[in-house]
Amino acid sequence: MKYDVKLELENRTEEYSFGDVAKQANGSAWLRSGKTVILATVVIDETEVVKDDFLPLTVQYIEKSYAAGKIPGGFFKRETKPSDFETLTSRIVDRSLRPLFPKGFGHPTQITIMVFSVDSDSDLQVLALNAASAALFVSDIDINRNVSAVRAAKIDGEIVLNPTLTQLKNSTLDLYLSGTKDELLMIEMRSIGSEKVDVQEIPEPMLDPIMDPSLGTVMLDRHVSNAMAEDELIEVLDKTQKLLFASNVEYEVAFGPSQKEIKPLELKAHCLNQEMVSFVQENYASEIKHALAQMAKSERSTALRELRKKIIQAKQEWADVELEWELKDAIEFAKREFVRAQILKDKVRADGRALTEVRPISIDTNVLPAAHSSCLFTRGQTQALVVLTMGGPKDAQMFETLTDQGTQNENFMVHYNFPGFSVGEASPIMGTKRRELGHGNLAKRALEAVVNLDGQTVRLVSEILESNGSSSMATVCGGYLALCAADIETSDTIAGIAMGMVSDDKDYAILSDIMGLEDHDGDMDFKVTGSKDGITAMQMDIKLGGISLDVLKEALYQAKQGRSHIIDIMLEAKSQIKFNDGVLPSTDLFHIDPGFIGEIIGQAGKTIREMIEKFEVAIDIDKKDGKVKITGKNKEGVKNAKDHIHSIINAPKKEKVKYEVGQSYEGVVKRIVDFGAFVELPDGTDGLLHISKISKERVDNIKDVLHEGQKIKVEILEFKGNKISLGMAE
């Protein structure tokens, strides 16, 4: 393969070949970085122009199993349904490239990104966008701006740009930034939780946590979210942005000689009928204001539709199909301008709120009595029912990635469902869409940082029952409270808020807790999640082409204010939680002196088996550090098992007896089986009294001769390894 371009970037080398493969596409780019090879192609349908006012762009990111020397799993040995990672990567590329297309571009466009070879350390999401943008830049479509991505990590307190996947695994920050040489287009960020060891002085000996007696200290593991404060995040964004802008300058210079001759393409003539716009604005401002007062999307649409009918009755000459469409556009434009002017000039929103005001919030926890936990979170006309289910390690989601060896397990899942009835639409519930995957992934990133599951599997499902904007943030808030309602420990209280912005050539206004209308007619969709002290996740799509860091900082601090307000309400609801004790599984973690582990397990596991059966729990013990984990169907069983373990630890020690063949001892029959009886000797050691040794006469049923709890005198007959064979003493 001949490469036309070689770029030495921060922490990575990229080589590009143009024109050698996929020659019939409008544009193609063959990208190699390390052992990773990606082909990106762009194809447009020059014969068709979609009339509707939207960009008909489709992006598909496809991974090939052979790229990592793997054969696809499942019955059909070929790639079928795209993985969540493929779908989310397609979404990232789409959101980054869509703003490049000129207004009025209506040709159906397909961008395909295929991974042919993979390096286990390559950042495929960054390379996928870079390859797709390169293919678009050198194509015959009139787009002469390059878009690329830079990822930032924080490792041992230092910011690393363009980290390898190995480096990213040791990071407390994952920041993905995309844009051109002078504009930011998209931001995705999450903090990555970790374990922190605290060393504390202790005034006196303690029984439970792990201690170093020589130092008189106790070492405690503590989960931390690594949420990032706003000022620190701005500094990281500034540093990352500089590299992004500089890289795009290099890309455009390097790709310039490979650009194809531009083809003239028809753009949609989307011209507003100014006569209609003026007529609507001058005569029907009150009706538009009335329509905007209808907060529900379905009610607002009905009001605007009735307004259109009213206008046609007054202007019979507009009662034409084509003119009706023009009138619809004119009403929509008048509505948009009214919304934006009211915000910019009057500092008042369509629902009467101030710019920083959050809609009323109501919270009900554990509304589903048979579920492990649940939360019904309502903010304005957005309502999410978030339901939590707990499971064990075997319930984790198994998946494979190209860059990892073997099968991976995901023990924290967040699934988001958006049925049509939530916005008053009569549509069937079908398969999971890209938007649902994206919102669920954002909520997962927001909450995952604060949860230490320690082997448990947790699934959160958010059912959106009503939506008027910010449903993903309602999922975050409801998800956190569902975790609390399941008595799962979290390191911080997490809430989410969606921010928006309206701007013109001179002024701008930042909006807190945007509703659907403000999202649709605004210039920014900025979702921020975190605690009162820092951010755990955020996602930003820029609609107006760019945003300064100063404005971004203002938005972040306004989001912090709103988030703190929401958290206060959530904390009040948290204090009133009543657990579903009858159905909620329980887990307890504690430490014991490793020297007691043998006694807890018992001879051949007898003691621990008895506890598991008696209390209906699962018990896991780390023999190295004495960590004990008890999981059961209810709290009572877990508590009783823990108390029993502590009773074993604190029980007076029985002096070990050195048993010898021929000696006789008094023992207690502990358990009767078909072939004999197990007898507990004075120091707690068990021995087997075989059925043939009970009597000189034949014994058909042991229970006719012995019963559990009976004291008998037995003789040591022989030792078989660590087993003792007994006989009846005379």
C-alpha positions, 0 to 999 in steps of 0.5 A, spaced: 500 500 500 502 506 497 501 512 503 500 519 500 500 522 507 504 521 514 503 525 520 506 525 526 501 527 532 501 527 539 502 520 542 500 517 535 502 516 527 497 516 522 498 514 515 493 515 509 492 513 502 487 516 497 485 514 491 488 506 491 481 503 494 474 504 493 475 508 487 467 509 485 466 512 492 465 520 492 471 520 497 475 514 500 480 514 505 485 508 507 488 510 514 493 506 518 496 507 525 500 502 528 497 495 526 490 498 525 487 499 518 481 503 517 477 504 511 472 510 510 468 512 504 463 517 502 457 516 497 452 521 495 445 520 491 446 525 486 439 523 483 435 525 489 434 531 493 430 530 499 425 535 500 424 535 508 428 540 512 433 535 514 440 532 512 439 525 510 446 523 512 447 516 515 453 513 518 455 506 519 461 504 523 463 496 522 468 492 526 470 486 522 472 480 527 478 478 522 481 484 524 483 481 531 484 474 528 477 472 531 471 468 528 464 471 530 461 468 536 454 465 535 450 460 531 451 464 524 459 465 523 458 472 520 457 479 523 450 481 524 447 486 529 452 491 530 454 492 537 453 497 542 460 500 541 459 500 534 452 504 534 455 509 539 461 510 535 457 511 529 453 516 533 459 520 535 462 520 528 455 523 525 454 528 531 461 531 529 460 531 521 453 533 521 455 540 522 459 541 516 454 540 511 451 546 508 444 548 509 440 546 504 444 539 502 438 534 501 442 529 497 442 522 501 449 521 504 452 514 506 459 514 510 461 507 512 467 506 516 470 499 516 475 496 521 480 491 517 485 490 522 486 492 529 492 494 534 490 493 541 492 499 543 489 504 538 483 508 540 478 506 534 473 512 536 478 517 535 481 514 528 474 512 526 472 520 526 479 522 523 478 517 517 471 519 516 473 526 516 479 525 511 474 521 506 469 527 506 475 532 506 478 529 499 471 527 496 468 531 490 463 534 495 464 542 497 466 541 504 473 544 505 473 543 513 477 537 516 474 535 523 478 530 528 478 528 535 483 528 541 482 524 547 485 526 554 486 522 560 489 523 567 494 519 569 497 519 576 495 527 576 498 528 569 494 530 563 495 525 557 493 527 550 491 521 545 493 516 550 493 509 548 488 504 551 493 501 556 494 508 558 486 509 559 485 503 563 489 507 568 486 514 568 481 517 572 478 521 566 476 520 559 475 526 555 473 526 548 473 532 544 472 533 536 472 540 532 475 543 526 481 548 526 477 553 530 471 550 533 468 545 538 463 541 535 462 535 540 464 534 547 464 527 551 467 526 558 466 522 564 470 521 570 473 514 572 472 511 579 477 508 583 479 505 590 483 509 595 487 507 601 486 511 607 491 510 613 488 512 619 491 512 626 487 508 631 487 509 639 486 502 641 486 495 638 480 493 633 478 487 631 475 488 625 478 492 619 485 490 617 491 492 621 498 493 622 499 492 629 506 494 629 504 501 626 498 502 630 494 504 624 488 501 620 488 501 612 481 502 609 479 501 602 474 507 600 471 508 593 472 515 590 468 518 584 474 522 581 469 527 579 472 533 576 471 540 578 469 545 573 475 550 573 480 544 572 476 541 567 476 548 563 484 547 564 484 540 561 479 543 555 483 548 554 489 544 553 486 539 549 482 544 544 489 547 542 492 540 540 485 539 536 486 546 533 493 545 531 492 538 528 486 540 524 491 545 521 496 539 519 490 535 516 488 540 511 495 542 509 496 534 508 490 532 505 489 538 500 493 535 494 488 529 494 482 533 494 478 531 488 474 536 483 468 539 486 461 537 483 456 542 483 450 539 487 443 542 487 441 545 494 434 545 497 431 552 496 428 553 503 426 560 502 421 562 507 415 566 504 416 573 507 409 575 506 406 569 510 412 570 516 410 578 516 402 576 516 403 571 522 407 575 526 403 582 525 396 578 526 397 572 530 402 573 536 397 572 541 395 565 538 403 563 538 404 565 545 398 561 547 401 555 543 407 556 546 404 556 553 402 548 552 408 545 554 406 538 552 409 537 545 402 534 542 398 539 545 403 545 542 403 541 535 395 541 536 395 548 537 399 550 531 395 546 527 389 549 529 392 556 528 394 554 521 387 552 519 385 559 522 389 563 518 387 559 511 380 561 513 382 568 513 386 567 507 383 563 502 388 564 497 393 560 501 389 554 501 393 550 496 398 544 498 404 547 497 402 554 500 400 550 506 407 547 507 410 554 506 405 557 511 407 551 516 414 553 515 412 561 516 409 559 523 414 555 525 419 560 524 415 565 527 414 561 533 422 560 533 423 567 533 418 569 538 421 564 543 428 566 542 426 574 542 423 572 549 429 569 552 434 574 549 430 581 551 425 579 556 429 574 560 423 570 560 422 563 558 416 560 554 413 557 561 414 563 565 421 561 568 427 565 569 433 563 565 436 559 571 430 556 574 429 549 575 422 546 573 418 543 579 421 536 582 417 530 585 420 524 587 417 517 589 421 511 591 420 504 591 413 505 587 414 497 585 413 493 591 415 486 587 422 490 584 428 490 588 428 498 588 425 503 583 424 511 583 419 515 579 422 521 578 418 527 575 421 534 573 416 538 570 413 534 564 418 529 564 418 523 568 422 517 568 421 510 572 427 507 573 427 500 576 433 496 579 435 489 579 440 486 583 444 479 581 450 476 582 457 475 578 453 470 573 448 475 571 453 480 568 453 482 561 458 478 557 461 481 551 467 482 546 471 487 543 476 487 538 481 490 542 480 486 548 482 478 549 477 474 550 470 475 553 469 481 558 463 482 563 459 488 564 456 488 571 453 495 571 448 496 566 443 502 564 438 501 559 433 507 557 427 506 553 423 512 550 416 509 548 412 514 543 406 515 548 411 519 552 410 525 547 403 523 545 405 519 539 401 513 537 407 509 535 409 502 536 415 500 541 420 497 536 427 495 537 432 499 541 434 505 537 441 509 537 438 515 541 436 510 546 443 507 546 446 514 547 442 516 553 443 510 556 450 510 555 450 517 558 447 515 564 451 509 565 457 514 565 454 519 570 453 513 575 458 508 574 464 512 577 460 513 584 458 505 585 463 500 588 459 493 586 464 489 588 462 483 584 455 484 584 451 485 578 446 491 577 441 493 572 438 499 571 432 500 566 429 507 565 422 507 562 420 514 560 413 515 561 413 523 559 418 527 556 418 534 555 426 535 555 432 532 559 429 525 560 436 522 560 438 527 566 431 524 569 434 518 568 441 520 572 437 522 578 432 517 578 438 512 577 441 514 583 435 514 587 434 507 585 441 505 587 440 508 594 433 505 594 436 498 593 441 500 599 447 500 594 453 504 597 455 510 593 461 515 594 457 521 592 450 524 590 449 525 583 444 529 579 444 531 572 441 537 568 441 539 561 443 546 559 441 550 553 443 557 550 440 562 545 444 567 541 444 572 536 450 576 533 450 580 540 447 577 546 447 570 548 443 567 554 444 560 558 438 556 560 438 551 566 434 545 565 431 546 558 425 543 555 423 540 549 422 547 545 428 550 548 432 544 545 429 544 538 429 552 537 436 553 541 443 553 539 446 548 544 444 541 548 449 541 554 448 535 559 452 535 565 452 530 571 455 530 577 455 532 585 456 538 588 463 538 588 465 536 581 463 533 574 462 525 573 460 526 566 458 531 560 455 531 553 455 537 549 452 538 542 454 545 538 448 547 534 451 554 532 458 552 530 462 553 536 463 556 543 468 559 547 471 556 553 469 563 557 461 561 555 462 554 556 465 556 563 459 560 565 454 554 563 458 549 567 457 554 573 450 555 572 449 547 571 453 547 578 448 551 581 442 547 578 445 541 580 446 543 587 438 545 587 436 538 585 441 534 589 438 538 595 431 535 593 434 528 592 437 528 599 430 529 602 427 524 598 433 519 600 432 520 607 425 518 606 426 511 603 423 505 605 426 499 603 423 493 599 425 488 605 421 482 603 424 482 596 431 486 596 437 482 596 442 484 601 450 484 601 455 485 607 462 486 607 467 486 612 474 484 615 476 478 619 483 476 622 485 471 617 487 467 622 480 465 624 478 463 616 480 456 618 475 455 623 469 459 619 470 454 614 471 448 618 473 441 617 472 439 610 468 446 609 462 443 614 461 450 618 461 454 612 456 449 609 452 449 615 451 457 615 449 457 608 444 452 608 441 455 615 441 462 613 440 462 606 446 466 604 452 466 599 459 467 603 465 469 599 472 469 603 478 472 601 483 468 605 489 473 603 486 479 607 480 476 611 475 480 606 468 477 607 462 478 603 455 475 605 450 476 600 442 473 601 435 474 599 434 479 605 437 483 610 435 478 616 439 472 613 445 476 612 445 479 619 444 473 622 450 469 618 455 475 620 453 475 627 454 467 627 461 468 624 463 473 629 460 468 635 465 463 632 471 469 632 469 471 639 468 464 642 473 461 647 478 457 644 478 449 645 484 446 647 486 442 641 487 434 643 492 430 640 488 424 639 491 417 639 489 410 636 486 406 642 484 412 646 476 413 648 473 419 648 466 422 650 463 425 643 456 428 641 452 425 635 452 431 630 449 428 624 446 421 621 447 419 614 446 412 611 452 409 612 454 412 619 454 417 624 459 423 625 461 424 632 464 431 634 470 430 639 472 434 645 475 439 641 470 440 635 474 435 631 469 430 627 470 423 626 466 418 623 462 412 626 461 407 621 454 403 621 458 397 622 462 399 628 456 401 632 454 394 634 456 387 634 449 385 631 447 388 624 444 395 624 439 396 619 437 403 621 442 407 625 436 412 627 434 406 631 440 406 635 442 413 635 439 420 635 443 427 633 445 430 640 446 424 643 452 423 648 456 417 646 463 414 648 467 412 642 474 409 641 479 412 636 480 406 631 485 409 625 487 415 622 486 416 614 489 423 612 485 428 616 479 423 617 478 420 624 475 413 624 471 411 630 468 405 634 464 404 640 468 404 646 466 398 651 
